Amino acid sequence: METPDNANDAGPEAAAHAGEDTVEPTGIAAQDWATASAEPQYRAAVVDLLGALAYGELAAFERLADDAKLAPSLADKAELAKMASAEFHHFERLRDRLAEIDAEPTAAMEPFAKALDDFHHQTAPSDWLEGLVKAYVGDSIASDFYREVAARLDSDTRGLVLAVLDDTGHGNFAVEKVRAAIEADPRVGGRLALWARRLMGEALSQAQRVVAERDALSTMLVGGMADGFDLAAVGEMFTRITKAHTKRMAALGLAA
């Protein structure tokens, strides 16, 4: 597992994304929303994307609020409550943007609700530490997926998506608490490593379903609106996501 020398100073998210190349935008990515949205399929893809993100942020708010109930200390409870508040603010920004582009927010979120609810039901944590790892691993995989999409978005939508993907502080918080728990009882590491592997599999399956089921979104993601579906590009995308996950596992002190 390779991590940058300054990974601990820059934080786990910086470590996971270290080395990403900056590519000059072309095509739709070089346009603003007013220009790009003239293409109906692109507009549909953006509504899908914002709907999926909005529901994800709403679900994250609910999950963090629930996790706060398992917190072992009042300070931990307050920290998670603050993060939950940040997730809800992200949801509000996405909801308002959907309304601005004349898309009904609830209708935009609805197609993604069942898949995300199923994921959370299938991966319900049994304790505080599993909840921390789930939020860190699961949310980070989702963020990586949406960053892949963001590279193909118009400048206005890309700016919004990247803003709501900003780390709410949960990454560093989870790393600190999980590492401390493993130091106190090394046996915890094996259990959490198995849990994180399960989360990785479930999260990737969910992301793949999103790509497969939403035609406009998948076309934009893997080939642009004109180039069509590129299976090789999908594979490369998930390889990058897997590598970032491995770096995060190292930050947690867990084996991928």
N, C-alpha and C positions, 0 to 999 in steps of 0.2 A: 504494500500500500504506500503510495507516494503522496506526501503533502508538502506544501511549501514550507520553507524554514520559518516564515513568519506566520504560519497558520494560526497559532494560538493567539498572537497579538491581533491579527486582523479579524478573527472570529471564524466559526465553522462555515458560514456561508461564503466568506471570501476564499476559504480553503477549497471549498467544493467547486467554485467557479474560477479559480486561478488558472491563468493560461488561455482563457477564452479570447479568440481573435476578434478585433473590431473590424467589421466589414462595412464598406460604404453601401448604403441602401440603394437598391435599384427597383425598377418596376413599381408595384403598388407601395412598397415600403418607402419609396421616395416621394409619394404623394401625400396630400392631406385628406382628411375625411370627406370634405366637400367634393373633391375630384374622384376619389376612389369609390365612394358610395354610389356613384352613377351606375356601376355594374351590379345588377340585382343579386347575382350569386355571391359576390363579395359582401354585400350588405347583409345577406342572410347568414353568412359565415360569422360576421362580427356580432350579430344579434345572438347567435348560438354561443359564441365565446363569452360574451359578457353575461349571458344568462347562466352559463355553467360556473363562471367565476363568482357571480353574485350569490348563487346558492351555496357554493363552497365556502364563501366567507360567512354567510349566515349560519351554516352548519358548524364552522370553526368557532364562532361566537358561542353557540349553544354547548359545544363540547368542552371548551375551556371553562365555561361557567360551571359545568358539571364536575370537571376535574378539580376545580377550586374546593369543592366539598370534600375531596379526598386528601387535601393538602395537610401535611403533618404539623404545620405551624401557621400562626396568624400572618406572619410575614409572607410565607409562600402563598397563602390564600389571597392576600392583597395583590401580590405580583401577578398571579393568574387572572385576577379580576381586571387588572389594568390591561393585560394582553387581550382579554375578551372584548373590552371596550374598543381597542384599536381595530379588531377584526370587524366589529359592528360598524365602525366608521368607514372601513373599506367597503362593506356591503352597501352602505348608504350612497357612496360615490358611484358605485356601479349601477345601483337602482336608478339614481338620478340621471346618469348618462343614458341609460336605456330609454327613459322617458323623453330626454332631449332629442333622441333620434327617432322618436315616434314609434317606439316598440313598447308594448305593455310588459312591465317588468315580471309580473307573476307568470304570464304566458311564456316569457323567454326562459324562466328558470325551470318551469314544470318538466320539460323533457329530461332533465338531469337529476331530478329529485330522487327517483327510485334507486338509480344506480349508486348514488352517493349514500343514501340512507342504508342500502343493503351493505355497502362497504363498512359503514360504521357499526352496523348490527353484527356483522361477521367478525369484526375485529374489536369488540368491546374489551377494554383493558380490565384486568382483575385487581389491579392495585395502582397506587400512585406512580410508581416507577414505570410500569407499562404504559400508563397514560402519557407520561412525559415523552417516552420513546416514540409512541404512536404519533403524537403531535409533531415531534421533530422529524421523524422519518417520513411519515405519510404526507405531511404538508410540504416538506421539501421536495419530494418526488413530484407532487402536483405542481409546485412552483417551477421546477425544471421543465415540465411539460409545457406549461403556459409561456415560459420564456422562449421555448422553441417556436411557439406560435407567434409570439410578439415580434420576432425578427421578420415576419412576413406581413406585418400590419402597416396600415397607413400611420403617419407620424403622430396624429392626434390620438388615435386609439392605442398605439404602442406606448405613448407616454402615460396614459391612464393605467394600462395593464401593468407596466413595470412599477408604477407608484403603489398599486394595491398589493403587489407581491413583495414589497419591502418587508424585511424581517421585523416582527413586532417585539423582538427581544427574547422570544421563546427559545431560539437556537442556543444562545449562550447560557440561558437559564437551565435548559435541559442538560447540556454538557456538564455544567458545574455540579448539578444534583446527581446525575447518573455516575459520574466519575467518583464522587464522594461516596456513593453507596457501594460501588465496586471495591473501593479502597477499604471500606469498613468490613465488607464481606465479599471476597473474591468469587464465591459461588454464585452471586447475583449475576455476574457477567455472562455466564453460560446461558442462563435462562433468558436474559434480555437479548442476547445475540440470536437465539432461536426465534424469539418473538419478532425481532426486527426483520429477519429473513421472511417470516410469514407476511409481515406488513408489506415488504417489498413486492412479493409475488401478487398479493391482492391489489395493491395500488397500480402496478403495471397492467394487470388484467383490466382494471377499471378504465385506465387511460386508453388502452387498445380498443375497448368497447366504444368509447366516445368517438375515436377516430373512425371506426368501422360503421357506426350507426348514423353519423351526421355527415352527409355527402358534401355539403358546401364547405364545412370546416375541414374535413379530411383532404379535400382537393387543394384548398389554400395551404394547408400545413405541409403536404408532401411534394407539391409541385408547382404551386402558384395557380392562379385561376385559369391559365391557358395550357399548362403542361400536363395536367392529368395526374393520375395516381402513380406513384413511384414506390414500389415495395422496398427497394434497396434504401431509399431515403428514410423510410419508416424504421428499418433495422438500424441504420446509423444513428437515428435520433434516440432510440431506446438504449443503444450502446453508450451514448454520451450520458444519458440519465443514470445508467447503472454505474458508470465510473464515478459520477458525482456522489452517488449513494455510498460507494466504497470509502470515499474520503470522509464522509460524514460519520460513518461507522468508526473509522479510526479516531476521529475527534471525540467520539463518545467513549473510546477505550474498548470497543467491541470488535470481534472478528466478523467480517462480512461473509 
